[in-house]
Amino acid sequence: MDADVAVCGDPPRARVRDVAVPPSAASRGAILMCAPDYFGVDYIINPWMENQIGRATPSRALSQWENLRSKLAAHGDIAFVAPTPGLPDMVFTANAGLAIDDKAVVSRFHARERRPEERLFCDWFEAQGFAIAPWPENVPFEGAGDALVDHARDIVWCGHGWRSGAEASKHLERIFSRRTIALKLVDPRFYHLDTCFCPLSGGWLMYYPAAFDSASQEAIRAIVPAEKQIDVGEKDALAFACNAVERARRIFLNACSDDLRARLIDAGFTPVVTPLSEFMKAGGAAKCLTLRLPAAAGKVTQPG
Ligand code: ARG
């Protein structure tokens, strides 16, 4: 614990955005988003960003983000964190950290370019009343991009290999008192767990098996029965179908083949396609643009 340091404490540096930030009680159960005012591809920290510098169109990004926001807002609350100039990836709030019950862990970015976001997200969590758990200085962790709560099993699936460190899962297990399962990502195009793995309500799991090493594929199969697995093919995976947000039995995602659509419907879900091509240029889609906040202290959030 000696190496653990809380990253909070200084006054907020965010410019206050012109929207009402809900008080802490209102943010419970909400989805956190950050408007794409300063979004763009300004550097390369994942393979999707290669050859995309300066190529995202701001007006199209805004309308795609707004479309996702309004679709999600039809089924529950949205909370906002202020966007900040010079931080083009802050729009990907999945990487703010991980919040469960009344505690939050703030990301410790592997990607140097994103480190200035840490304090801003930390300030936001603090302002909402979350207790910030100390995190070891030398363990990279990129939040809910690499840590997905499986509500049906009350476990946390943790990805590592590209961005978050392999040790992150054991720290999360200690902090949140929940079993964690570490999964090793092996394909650089699927550099965060949420790009290829999506636990859904009712114990369903939509995922792209080839993104994981064989031990991790086995671990997944040992926990999730075959009849609950919705494995997607490469084409859907590359369209970030697994980077999906579930709300009210609907699955919001960038794209979906007819085959995947049929399988989701068979499982009792309604797929809702919401194109996010501008954000794909930065390596993100629906799930990356959101962070699910816990429903209330001491209560596990149920998806939807
Ligand atoms: N350009 C961002 C990065 O590489 C995209 C983040 C996508 N977020 C996610 N949760 N997968 O960090």
Residues whose N, C-alpha, C, O or C-beta is under 5 A from the ligand:
A	BS01	LIG	I45 N46 D89 F92 A94 N95 G145 H192 D194 A282 G283 G284 C288
